[in-house]
Amino acid sequence: MVDGFLLEVCDAISGHPLYKIRSSRGVNERVKNLIFGSTGPKPEIILSDSISNDIQIVKNAEYCLIYDLPIPQTGLLWKDLVSWWKHFTREDLTDIGIERNLFERLKKSLNSPPERLFFYNYFRLFRSVLKDNLPALIPQVYLHYDPYTMKQLQSSKRIPRQRMDFLILFSNYERIIIEIDGRQHYSDGEISSPAKYAEMASEDRKLRLNGYEVYRFGGRRIKRIFCYGDCQRILCGALSKT
């Protein structure tokens, strides 16, 4: 642990444990499923095999995407997501056509102009520079999941934040969350809400303690960044890991 690596059991052979070495940075568990790109009602999920923790979406599957392939050692790259999309859609398009098709599908899931601005400029700035090494910027990913809607829960709120704006996976364990904040994150209408801000800060602390890295930007700040053209300086804080 002192030198930044862990020795962990990954399998067993003839009754004896098989170990592997991995970085101690990040979360402790491997990525199992990514439910992302939501454009409609919350999906209804069941455990099809509770022993293996396999999930199945039984309603509203048409409004979200599920990536359930193993995450490579290099993390989830944009080219990996494009390759998955090609097999998922089975569209008879060129590679560029498939990539644009996926880009447009993901863009539909974005909730605000600042999110769309961030998403567009991420690719504008880094796609031609990093090429096949570009990490996938995955929008609207379910982080926590409560099977009930807020209407069903009424006054109780078991999980304050269920989806993240963007996720980048540098490996199974190194996970970067990027949040683009609008007024609803820190106010009730036109009135600032210290309680809402404190709740948001508390959730961020929990994520960091669990090994996530969290980058949070105000929507107005995002507009200013791209207007003044210094967004590379901001984004490179996370992308320097590549």
N, C-alpha and C positions, 0 to 999 in steps of 0.2 A: 504493500500500500504506500510506503514511504517514497518509492521510486516511481509511483504513478501507474503501477500495473497490479492486476489481480490474477491469482491462480484459482480457477473454478472448475467444478465437475461439469462436463458436457455430455458424457455418455458412460456406458459400462461395457466391459468386455470380459466374458467368462467370470462374472461376479466381481470384477475389480473395476474401480472407477477410472475413467479416462478424463484427464485434465487438459485444459487449454489456458493460454495466457491472453488477457485482454486489458485494455486501458481501464483504469479505475474511474475515469471521468464519466459523467453522465448518469443515466438511470440504470437500474439493475437488471431490468427484464428486456428480452428481445421484443421487437415489433411483431405482433401477431396479425393484426388487421388494420387497415386504414380505411375509414369511412369518411369520404370527403366530397367536395363539390356539390353540396346540397343546394337544390334550387326550389324546394317545396316543403311539404309537411315532414315532420320528423319520421324517420323509418321505424317500423315496429320490428324489434329484434328478439329472437329466441335463441337459446343454447341448443343446437341440434345434437351436440355431444358435450355434456357438461364435464366429462372426465378429461377430454382433450381441449376444452374451452373453445369449441368450434361454434361460430355463430351463423345464423341464417336470418335474412330479412324476409319477413312474411307479408309486409304491407308497406307501400310507398317506396319500393325499391327503385322505381323509375325516376325518382327525384335525387338519387345520390349515386356515388360510385364507390366500389370496394376494391382495393388493391390488397391481395392476399398472397402475393409471391414473396419469397425470401428476400430480405434486404441484403444486397451485396456488401462486401468488405469496404467498398468505396463509398458506401451510402447510397441513397436513392437519387440517381442522376436523372436529368430531364430526358436523356436518350432512353433510359430504362422505362420511364413512364410512357414515352411515345411508342416504344416497342410493345408494351402491354396494351395500349390503346388500339394499336393496329390489329392485334389478335382479338381484342374485345369487340370492336365494331365490325371487323371483317369488311371494311370499306375498300373498294378497288380504286385507291388513290395513290399518287406519288408519295414519297417520303415527306416532302415538303407539305403536300396536301394533308397528310395525316397529322403532321405537327400543327398546322394551322387549325385543323378541325378540333384537336384537343385544346389548343389555346382558347378558341372561341367557346368551347363547352365549359371550360373552367371559369372563363370571364363571366359567364351567365350567373355563376354562384355568388359573385361579389355584391355586397350590399350597399356600397356607397361610392361616390366619385373618388374620394381619396384612396380607397382600396383598389379601384380600377387603375388609378394613376400609378400607384406603387407597383402593381402587377405588370402593367405595360412597360414601365421604365426599367424594371428588373431585367426583362428580356432585351429591351432596347440597348441597355448598357453592357450586359454581360454575355449575351448569347454568342455574339461574334468573337468575343475575347476568349472565353473559356471553352467554347465549342462543345465537344463531347464530355467535357469535365464539368459542365454546368449543373449544379445541384438543382433538383426539382423544387420549385416553389409551390407548395400544395395548399390550396385555399379551402377554407371552411371545413376543417377537420374536427370530427367529434373526439374530444379529449375525455370528458366524463360523459356518462350516459345514464339518464334517468328515464325509465320506460313511460313515465306519466308526463303529460303536458302541464304547463303552468295553470291552465284552467282547471284541470283535474286535481292538481295539488292545492288549488285555492290559495289560502294565506301562507301555507308552509312552503319553504324553498330548500329542498334537501341539497341540491347542487347548484351553487350560484352561477357557474359558468360551464356550459356544456360543450361549446364549440370554440375553437381558436380561429383567428383570422387567417394566419398562414403558418405552415410548418416546413422546416427544412431538416432533413435527416442526413447528417454527415456519417453516421453509422447506425447500427441498431441501438446504440446507447447514447450517442451524442445527438441531442434533439434541440433545435432552435425554434422558439415560438416568437412570432412577430405579430404584434397587435397594433391596429390603427384605430385610435380612439376618436369617437365623436362625442357630442355633448351628452348623449344618453349614458355615457360611462361615468360621468361625475356630477350630473345634475338631474333634477326632476323638472322638466320643462325649462323655464328660464331661471329657476332657482338652484344655486349650487347645493350639492348634497354631500356634506362631510361623511355621512354614514355610507353612502354608495362608494365614495372614493376609498374609504377605509376597507370596505369589503373587497374591492378590487386589489388593493395593495396586499391584503391578507392572502388572497388566492395566489398572487404572484409569488409571495414568500414560500407558500406550500410547494409550488411547482419547482422553485429553485432548490428547496431542501430535498426534493425528490430527484434532483439531477438535471432538470431542464434549465436551459438558458432562455431568458425572456427579454425581448427588446420591445419597448412600447413607444409609439410616436403619436402625437396629436394629429388629427386630420388636417388642421390648419397648417401645422408644421410641415406636413408632407407636401402640401401645395407650395409652400415657400421654398422648400428644398429643390423641387423640380423647376420652379420658376427661376431660381438663381443658379441652377445647374451644378450644385455641389453635392448631389445625391450619392456619388461614388464614395465620398468620404464617409457618409453615414452607413451605407450598405456594406462597405468593406469591413466594418467591425465584425460582422458575422462571416462574410465570405472569405476572410483571411485564413479560415480553418482549412480551406481547400488547397 
